[in-house]
Amino acid sequence: MNFIKNFIKDKTVAFYIACGVALLSLVTAIVYAVTLGHLEEMSWVAFALLLVVPFVFAGLSLIGHEKLGTAAIGILGFAAFVLYLTTIYEYPMAQLMIITSLSDLKEFPAIIATAALMVICCIAGNVVYWLRLRKKPESAKTESGKMEVKI
C-alpha cells in the first residue's frame, strides 16, 4: 500500500498528462481498427505499436523509468504513423482512379482522423518527455520552503 501511496504522491501533473497520452494511443488503436480494419491496406503492425504504448509506459513507470516511458510514447507513436502512411496511401490512390473526388471516398474522414490522432500522440509524447515527471525531493527544500543551493 505504501508503494502505491508513494508512487502517486511522487508524480507531477506532467506524469498524468503522459498517462493520458498513453491512453489516447490506445483509443487511436481502437479507432484505427474499427474504422479502417476492413481495408486490405491496413497496417496491423502500426495497430500493434499503438496498442503496446500504454503497457510499455505503465511498465517502465512502475520500475521508475518514466522518462523512458514517455520516450517510448513518442518513438512508438512515430513508428506507427510512418507505417500507417506507407501502407494506407495506396487505398486513396487506387480509389481516385475510379471516383472523381476525395469527397466520394467514404473512408477519407477516418483516414485523416486516424492520422491526426497518431500525430497528436507522437508530438505529445515528445513534449512530455522534456517535462519533469517527478516532484523534487523534500530533502532539497529548507524549512522556509525555498530551495537550497549547494556549491
C-alpha positions as CSV (number, residue, x, y, z in Angstrom):
1,M,0.0,0.0,0.0
2,N,2.9,2.4,0.8
3,F,4.3,1.7,-2.7
4,I,1.1,2.9,-4.3
5,K,0.8,5.9,-2.0
6,N,4.4,7.0,-2.6
7,F,4.1,6.3,-6.3
8,I,1.1,8.6,-6.7
9,K,2.5,11.3,-4.3
10,D,5.8,11.4,-6.1
11,K,4.4,12.4,-9.5
12,T,3.7,15.8,-11.1
13,V,0.9,16.8,-13.4
14,A,3.1,16.1,-16.4
15,F,3.2,12.5,-15.5
16,Y,-0.6,12.3,-15.5
17,I,-0.7,14.1,-18.9
18,A,1.7,11.4,-20.1
19,C,-0.7,8.8,-18.8
20,G,-3.5,10.5,-20.8
21,V,-1.4,10.5,-23.9
22,A,-0.7,6.7,-23.5
23,L,-4.4,6.1,-23.1
24,L,-5.0,8.3,-26.2
25,S,-2.7,5.9,-28.1
26,L,-4.9,3.0,-27.0
27,V,-8.0,5.0,-28.2
28,T,-6.3,5.7,-31.5
29,A,-5.5,2.0,-32.0
30,I,-9.2,1.2,-31.4
31,V,-10.4,3.9,-33.8
32,Y,-7.9,2.7,-36.4
33,A,-9.1,-0.9,-36.1
34,V,-12.8,-0.2,-36.1
35,T,-12.9,2.4,-38.9
36,L,-10.2,1.0,-41.3
37,G,-9.9,-2.6,-40.2
38,H,-11.8,-3.9,-43.2
39,L,-9.3,-2.4,-45.7
40,E,-6.7,-4.6,-47.2
41,E,-4.2,-1.8,-46.8
42,M,-4.4,-1.6,-43.0
43,S,-1.1,-1.9,-41.2
44,W,-1.6,-4.4,-38.4
45,V,1.9,-3.6,-37.2
46,A,1.0,0.1,-36.7
47,F,-2.1,-1.1,-34.8
48,A,0.1,-3.3,-32.6
49,L,2.5,-0.5,-31.9
50,L,-0.3,1.8,-30.8
51,L,-1.8,-0.9,-28.7
52,V,1.5,-1.6,-26.9
53,V,2.3,2.0,-25.9
54,P,0.2,2.2,-22.7
55,F,1.6,-1.1,-21.5
56,V,5.2,-0.1,-22.1
57,F,4.6,3.3,-20.5
58,A,3.0,1.7,-17.4
59,G,5.7,-1.0,-17.1
60,L,8.5,1.5,-17.3
61,S,6.8,3.9,-14.9
62,L,6.3,1.1,-12.3
63,I,10.1,0.4,-12.3
64,G,10.9,4.1,-12.1
65,H,11.8,4.9,-15.7
66,E,9.1,7.4,-16.5
67,K,11.3,9.3,-18.9
68,L,11.9,6.2,-21.0
69,G,8.2,5.6,-20.9
70,T,7.4,9.0,-22.4
71,A,10.2,8.4,-24.9
72,A,8.5,5.1,-25.9
73,I,5.2,7.0,-26.4
74,G,6.9,9.3,-28.9
75,I,9.0,6.8,-30.7
76,L,6.4,4.1,-31.0
77,G,3.8,6.7,-32.0
78,F,6.1,8.0,-34.7
79,A,6.9,4.5,-35.9
80,A,3.2,3.6,-36.1
81,F,2.5,6.8,-38.0
82,V,5.2,6.1,-40.6
83,L,3.9,2.5,-41.0
84,Y,0.4,3.9,-41.4
85,L,1.4,6.3,-44.1
86,T,3.4,3.8,-46.0
87,T,0.5,1.4,-46.2
88,I,-2.6,3.5,-46.3
89,Y,-1.6,5.8,-49.2
90,E,-2.3,3.0,-51.7
91,Y,-6.0,2.9,-50.9
92,P,-7.0,6.5,-51.8
93,M,-4.7,6.5,-54.8
94,A,-6.3,3.3,-56.2
95,Q,-9.8,4.7,-55.4
96,L,-9.1,8.0,-57.2
97,M,-8.8,6.0,-60.4
98,I,-12.5,5.1,-60.1
99,I,-14.1,8.0,-58.3
100,T,-13.9,11.7,-59.2
101,S,-13.0,13.4,-55.9
102,L,-11.9,12.6,-52.4
103,S,-15.3,13.5,-51.0
104,D,-16.7,10.4,-52.7
105,L,-14.3,8.2,-50.7
106,K,-16.3,7.2,-47.7
107,E,-13.2,6.2,-45.6
108,F,-11.3,9.5,-46.2
109,P,-12.5,11.2,-42.9
110,A,-11.4,8.1,-41.0
111,I,-8.0,8.1,-42.7
112,I,-7.5,11.8,-41.8
113,A,-8.8,11.3,-38.2
114,T,-6.6,8.4,-37.5
115,A,-3.5,10.2,-38.9
116,A,-4.3,13.2,-36.8
117,L,-4.6,11.1,-33.6
118,M,-1.3,9.4,-34.4
119,V,0.4,12.8,-34.9
120,I,-1.1,14.1,-31.6
121,C,0.2,11.0,-29.7
122,C,3.7,11.4,-31.2
123,I,4.0,15.1,-30.6
124,A,2.5,15.0,-27.1
125,G,4.9,12.1,-26.2
126,N,7.8,14.1,-27.3
127,V,6.7,17.2,-25.4
128,V,6.0,15.4,-22.2
129,Y,9.5,13.8,-22.4
130,W,11.0,17.2,-21.7
131,L,8.9,17.9,-18.6
132,R,9.7,16.9,-15.1
133,L,7.6,13.8,-14.2
134,R,8.6,13.5,-10.5
135,K,8.4,16.1,-7.8
136,K,11.6,17.4,-6.3
137,P,12.6,15.5,-3.2
138,E,11.6,17.1,0.2
139,S,15.1,16.9,1.5
140,A,16.2,19.5,-1.0
141,K,13.9,22.1,0.5
142,T,14.8,24.2,3.5
143,E,12.4,25.0,6.4
144,S,11.3,28.2,4.7
145,G,10.3,26.3,1.6
146,K,12.9,27.8,-0.7
147,M,15.4,25.6,-2.5
148,E,18.8,25.3,-1.0
149,V,21.7,25.8,-3.4
150,K,24.8,23.8,-2.7
151,I,28.0,24.7,-4.5
